[in-house]
């Protein structure tokens, strides 16, 4: 199967924003764009029967019209439409196939026009094997800001750094790498209160460690300007600040074997809900 950028389309403003973002990303990667439109077998017949014929016709024509519009505005983009049926979360997960990237609207509006909403999007993010980008309405046009990536120095993941450096290189923008840390308590005692200079020593140690981790990636991507930040405090807080004017926020999640549950981790989960920029969730072992 040909590798694609795949996007879930449900008619909401969020999914249309996701389709726009995905179209530009497909051009950057020189890949075809695949629009997946899911009809829920259990609920749609009743919902559709209550719609006036004109509204129903518009909804059913949405995928082809969206594809035509994207192809017209983003030449030479190749766009394909795939109509599927079933439970949206399961269908999206099972239809990813050889997709290089899956793009979803992060807040659909419920019922007919909002299947990529809440637990459906979370479940999809948690179980597919390719990176997933969540796009909100109004954020699809943010292409000029930094790419921001959150990095845990105790477990720096190659998959995460590879995706982030590649994203920054494709956009021609700087990469901001954020590592948040807190001074470790010792037997219930705050070591900084005992020795105020300790915070400076720890900060220098963390900055040096971040520099060492990033060194080989800077050699592989000399074209990317890297802005490392080893900062005291919760990682989620600093990442949200850094993402304020970012073009993309990149975070990771561990691959899990369980079919149930979300398993995205507390930091990633918080950023998926609150990031002002599109969020790329990169799975890693």
Secondary structure, 3 states (H helix, E strand, C coil): CCCEEEEEECCCHHHHHHHHHHHHHHHHHCCEEEEEEEECCCCHHHHHHCCCHHHHHHHHHHHHHHHHHHHHHCCCCCEEEEEEECCHHHHHHHHCCCCCEEEEECCCCCHHHCCCCCHHHHHHHHHCCCCEEEECCCCCCCCCCCEEEECCHHHCCHHHHHHHHHHHHHHCCCEEEEEEECCCCECCECHHHHCCCHHHHHHHHHHHHHHHHHHHHHHHCCCCCEEEEEEECCHHHHHHHHHHHCCEEEEEEECCCCCCCCCCCHHHHHHHHHCCCCEEEEEEC
